[in-house]
Amino acid sequence: MEILSDNSPAKRTPNIIVHSGFIVTGVVTVILGPILPILIARWSLTDERAGLFFTLQFCGNLLGILSLGSLISWRGYGQTLAAGFTFMALGIATLILGSETLCLAGTAGFGYGLGLVLSATNLWVAETASARRAPALTILNLTWGIGAITCPLLVMLAQRGHWLGPLLFSVAGLALIHALVLMFMDIEPRSQRDTAVRSFQDAPPYGIKIALFGALFFLYCGTESAIGGWAAALAKRIESKTGNLWELAPMFFWAGLLIGRALGPFVFRRAAERTVLFLGLTLAIASNAILLWLANLSGAAICLVGAGLGFACIFPLLVSSLTEYYGKRARGVGSIVFALASLGGATIPWLVGFTSSHVGSLRAGLVVPLTACVLILSLLPLLGTSAAPSH
């Protein structure tokens, strides 16, 4: 009966809605990267000034995460996700306006929505998937990758066809549709109450464990956002010749992420989760280091794919470890950890722009995410003594 219940339409329908919504979320998460050169040209922005868009997106993200725990407790997952998609719709629609101030405000708005949707969806899947959290979270983030990889291509076509406005309104419309559906759908998890209670009781106390998880999420999310966010700007400066498809540069990074997450469920059957983490980070560090020295777009594309492959399974595994370690308490702990992740997203991409403006080279700015990758690799051994044993 348990198996039948898991495959019932009552469970399949919420899964379809949540996963399709995560495709839209992938588009919204990365959209600043491919349109950033357009915004820079529109208002003649410096790299430091342009970096404020990332900062406001992730400051809004931080506010969303800080309100996540109370919203889930008060209204449940469905209403929380509906609110998040509504803010995403309004914020994305604002980007078409001609005022820099309004665009910055809209960026903070869809950032708030992302803070609710990204965190709540990952926690929802982690709770409903139970013992198969890592593969389930990898598949969820694979759907996010579909949106992320599609976004740069859509922006390029829209920019060259002069229909960027309709594209943004279409994305906003899809987000609003998901908000309306989730507002009236019951998606609350109802699985393994006893296991959840035991996990909650056996979970270790707060303190150094949260600090470790928080540092890892801070560094990872900031690094991913910096590389994906600045890829188009770097590609445009590497080759300035006519016809340079710089808008597609972020697509190579998200393509690597997408391929890695598609392979994730198969990799987990043959390799330990900790091994996947170390090998992935090593590949990401090598790819980022080589990217700093390349002078052609084709070589940069290969490095961006390599970086995406290296990053592919890191976030799902960190969320899986967090949920497994804290059980149902992860709802509260997640607010703290995901908030630190948003601070990383607000800080590290901005530091790239700040360094680039003051040193005079975007390559110098990209040393920042490379350093963050090295720090993540140095912290991972501590996770082995802090996280609960894997399934």
C-alpha positions in Angstrom: 0.0 0.0 0.0 2.9 2.3 0.7 4.2 1.9 -2.9 0.8 2.5 -4.4 0.4 5.6 -2.3 3.7 6.9 -3.6 2.7 6.4 -7.2 -0.9 7.8 -6.7 -2.1 10.8 -8.8 -2.4 12.7 -5.5 1.4 12.5 -5.1 2.3 12.7 -8.8 0.5 15.9 -9.5 2.2 18.0 -6.8 5.6 16.5 -8.0 4.8 17.6 -11.5 3.9 21.1 -10.5 6.8 21.5 -8.1 9.3 20.2 -10.7 7.9 22.3 -13.6 8.0 25.3 -11.3 11.6 24.7 -10.7 12.3 25.0 -14.4 10.9 28.5 -14.3 12.9 29.1 -11.1 16.1 28.1 -13.0 15.4 30.7 -15.6 14.7 33.5 -13.1 17.8 32.6 -10.9 20.3 33.0 -13.7 18.6 35.7 -15.9 20.8 38.5 -14.6 23.9 36.8 -16.1 22.9 37.0 -19.8 21.1 40.3 -19.5 23.9 42.0 -17.4 25.8 43.3 -20.5 22.6 44.7 -21.8 22.0 46.5 -18.5 25.6 47.7 -18.5 25.3 49.2 -22.0 21.8 50.7 -21.2 23.1 52.8 -18.3 26.9 52.8 -18.9 27.5 51.0 -15.7 30.9 50.2 -14.2 31.5 46.6 -13.1 31.2 47.6 -9.5 27.9 49.3 -10.1 26.6 46.4 -12.1 27.5 44.0 -9.3 24.8 45.7 -7.2 22.2 43.8 -9.2 23.6 40.5 -7.9 23.8 42.0 -4.4 20.1 43.1 -4.4 19.0 39.8 -5.9 20.6 37.9 -3.1 19.6 40.4 -0.4 16.0 39.9 -1.5 16.8 36.2 -1.4 18.0 36.5 2.1 14.8 38.2 3.2 12.8 35.4 1.7 14.8 32.8 3.5 14.6 34.6 6.8 10.8 34.5 6.5 10.7 30.9 5.2 10.4 29.1 8.5 7.6 31.2 9.9 5.7 31.1 6.5 5.9 27.3 6.3 4.7 26.9 9.9 1.9 29.4 9.4 0.7 28.7 5.8 2.4 25.4 4.8 4.5 24.6 1.7 1.9 25.3 -0.9 1.0 28.9 0.2 4.7 29.7 0.8 5.6 28.6 -2.8 2.7 30.5 -4.2 3.9 33.7 -2.5 7.4 33.1 -3.8 6.2 32.6 -7.4 4.1 35.8 -7.1 7.1 37.9 -6.1 9.1 36.3 -8.9 6.5 37.3 -11.5 6.3 40.9 -10.3 10.0 41.3 -10.1 10.8 39.9 -13.6 8.0 42.0 -15.1 9.7 45.1 -13.7 13.0 44.4 -15.5 11.5 45.7 -18.8 11.1 49.2 -17.3 13.6 51.8 -18.3 14.5 53.1 -14.9 17.7 51.7 -13.2 16.1 52.2 -9.8 13.0 50.3 -10.7 15.0 47.5 -12.2 17.1 47.3 -9.0 13.9 47.1 -7.0 12.4 44.5 -9.3 15.7 42.4 -8.9 15.3 42.5 -5.1 11.6 41.5 -5.6 12.3 38.4 -7.6 15.2 37.7 -5.3 12.8 37.5 -2.4 10.6 35.1 -4.4 13.6 32.9 -5.2 14.5 32.8 -1.5 11.1 31.3 -0.8 10.9 28.9 -3.7 14.4 27.6 -3.9 14.7 26.8 -0.2 11.1 25.6 0.3 11.2 23.3 -2.7 14.5 21.7 -1.7 13.2 21.1 1.8 9.9 19.7 0.5 11.6 17.2 -1.7 14.0 16.2 1.0 11.1 15.5 3.4 9.0 13.6 0.9 11.9 11.6 -0.6 12.9 10.1 2.7 15.7 7.6 2.3 16.5 8.5 -1.4 17.1 12.2 -0.7 20.4 12.6 -2.7 19.0 11.2 -6.0 15.7 13.0 -5.5 17.4 16.3 -4.9 19.7 15.8 -7.8 16.7 15.2 -10.1 15.0 18.3 -8.7 18.0 20.5 -9.3 18.3 18.9 -12.8 15.0 20.5 -13.6 16.3 23.7 -12.3 19.3 23.2 -14.7 16.9 22.9 -17.6 15.7 26.4 -17.0 19.2 27.7 -16.3 20.6 26.4 -19.5 17.6 27.5 -21.6 17.7 31.1 -20.2 20.9 32.4 -22.1 19.7 31.0 -25.4 16.2 32.6 -24.9 17.9 35.9 -24.0 20.1 35.8 -27.1 17.2 35.1 -29.4 15.1 37.8 -27.7 17.9 40.4 -27.8 18.6 39.9 -31.5 14.9 39.7 -32.4 14.0 42.8 -30.3 11.5 40.9 -28.2 13.2 40.9 -24.8 10.1 42.5 -23.2 7.7 39.8 -24.3 10.2 37.1 -23.1 10.3 38.7 -19.6 6.5 39.0 -19.5 6.2 35.3 -20.6 8.5 34.2 -17.8 6.5 36.3 -15.3 3.3 34.8 -16.6 4.5 31.2 -16.1 5.6 32.1 -12.6 2.1 33.6 -11.9 0.4 30.4 -13.2 2.4 28.3 -10.8 1.5 30.6 -8.0 -2.2 30.3 -8.7 -2.1 26.5 -8.9 -0.1 26.0 -5.7 -2.3 28.4 -3.8 -5.2 25.9 -4.1 -3.2 22.6 -4.0 -2.5 20.5 -1.0 1.2 19.5 -1.2 2.0 19.0 2.5 4.3 16.1 3.3 2.8 13.2 5.2 5.6 10.6 5.3 7.5 8.7 8.0 6.4 10.7 11.1 8.2 8.3 13.4 11.5 8.6 11.5 11.2 12.4 11.5 10.6 12.4 15.2 13.6 10.2 15.9 15.8 12.3 13.6 14.7 15.4 15.5 15.4 13.9 18.9 18.8 12.4 17.8 20.0 15.5 16.0 23.1 17.0 17.6 22.9 20.4 19.2 23.4 23.6 17.3 26.8 25.4 17.2 29.8 24.4 15.1 27.7 22.1 12.9 25.5 25.0 11.7 28.6 27.2 11.2 30.2 24.5 9.1 27.1 24.0 6.9 26.6 27.7 6.7 30.2 28.3 5.5 29.8 25.6 2.9 26.5 27.0 1.6 27.9 30.6 1.7 30.9 29.7 -0.4 29.2 27.3 -2.8 26.2 29.5 -3.7 28.4 32.6 -4.0 30.8 30.8 -6.3 28.1 29.3 -8.5 26.4 32.7 -8.8 29.7 34.5 -9.6 30.8 32.2 -12.4 27.3 31.9 -14.0 26.7 35.6 -13.5 29.9 37.0 -14.9 30.5 34.4 -17.7 28.7 36.5 -20.4 30.7 39.7 -19.5 34.0 37.8 -19.6 33.1 36.2 -22.9 32.2 39.5 -24.4 35.6 40.9 -23.4 37.6 37.9 -24.5 36.5 38.2 -28.1 35.0 41.5 -29.2 34.7 40.6 -32.9 31.3 40.9 -34.6 29.2 37.8 -34.2 30.7 36.7 -30.9 28.0 34.7 -29.2 28.8 36.0 -25.7 25.2 35.7 -24.6 25.6 31.9 -24.7 28.6 31.8 -22.4 26.5 31.2 -19.2 24.7 28.4 -21.1 28.0 26.4 -21.2 28.3 26.6 -17.4 24.7 25.6 -16.8 25.0 22.9 -19.5 27.8 21.3 -17.5 25.6 21.6 -14.4 22.7 20.0 -16.2 24.7 17.1 -17.6 26.3 16.4 -14.2 22.9 16.3 -12.4 21.4 14.1 -15.1 24.3 11.6 -14.4 24.0 12.1 -10.7 21.6 9.3 -9.8 23.8 6.8 -11.8 27.0 8.1 -10.2 25.6 7.7 -6.7 25.0 4.0 -7.3 28.7 3.5 -8.0 30.5 6.1 -5.8 30.3 7.3 -2.3 28.8 10.7 -1.8 31.9 12.1 -0.2 34.0 10.9 -3.2 31.6 12.7 -5.6 32.0 15.9 -3.6 35.8 15.9 -3.6 36.2 14.9 -7.3 33.6 17.5 -8.3 35.3 20.3 -6.4 38.7 19.3 -7.8 37.3 19.5 -11.4 35.7 22.9 -10.6 39.0 24.3 -9.2 41.0 23.1 -12.2 38.4 24.5 -14.7 38.2 27.9 -13.0 42.0 28.2 -12.8 42.5 27.5 -16.5 39.6 29.9 -17.4 41.7 32.8 -16.0 44.4 32.3 -18.6 42.4 31.6 -21.8 42.1 34.2 -24.6 39.5 32.5 -26.8 35.8 31.8 -26.5 36.0 28.2 -27.4 38.5 27.4 -24.7 36.4 29.4 -22.2 33.3 27.4 -23.1 35.1 24.1 -22.4 36.2 25.4 -19.0 32.7 26.6 -18.1 31.3 23.2 -19.0 34.0 21.6 -16.7 33.2 24.0 -13.9 29.5 23.2 -14.2 30.2 19.4 -14.2 32.2 19.9 -11.0 29.5 21.9 -9.3 26.6 19.6 -10.4 26.1 17.4 -7.3 27.5 19.7 -4.6 24.4 21.6 -3.7 22.0 18.5 -3.7 24.5 16.6 -1.5 24.8 19.5 1.0 21.0 19.8 1.3 20.8 16.0 1.6 23.4 16.0 4.4 21.7 18.9 6.2 18.2 17.2 6.1 19.6 13.8 7.1 21.6 15.3 10.0 18.8 17.5 11.5 15.7 15.6 10.3 12.5 17.7 10.6 14.5 20.3 12.5 16.1 21.1 9.1 13.1 23.4 8.4 14.4 25.8 11.1 18.1 25.2 10.6 17.5 25.6 6.8 16.5 29.2 7.4 19.9 30.0 8.9 21.9 28.0 6.4 20.1 29.1 3.3 20.3 32.7 4.6 24.1 32.3 4.7 23.9 30.9 1.2 22.1 34.1 0.1 24.8 36.2 1.7 27.3 34.3 -0.3 25.3 35.0 -3.5 25.1 38.7 -2.5 28.8 39.0 -1.6 31.0 36.9 -3.9 29.6 38.1 -7.3 29.8 41.7 -6.1 33.4 41.1 -4.9 34.2 40.0 -8.5 32.9 43.3 -9.8 34.6 45.3 -7.1 38.0 43.6 -7.7 37.6 44.0 -11.5 36.9 47.7 -11.2 39.8 48.4 -8.8 42.4 46.2 -10.5 41.2 46.9 -14.0 40.7 43.2 -15.1 37.7 40.9 -14.9 40.1 38.0 -14.8 41.5 39.3 -11.6 38.0 39.5 -10.2 37.4 35.8 -11.0 40.2 34.9 -8.7 37.6 35.5 -5.9 35.4 32.4 -6.8 38.5 30.3 -7.4 39.6 31.1 -3.9 36.2 30.2 -2.6 36.4 26.8 -4.3 39.7 26.1 -2.6 38.1 27.1 0.8 35.2 24.7 0.2 37.6 21.9 -0.5 39.5 22.6 2.7 36.3 22.5 4.8 34.9 19.3 3.4 37.0 17.0 5.6 35.3 18.6 8.6 31.9 17.5 7.2 32.9 13.9 7.7 33.1 14.4 11.5 30.0 16.5 11.6 27.4 15.0 9.4 25.4 12.0 10.2 26.3 8.7 8.4 24.9 8.5 4.9 22.2 6.0 3.9 
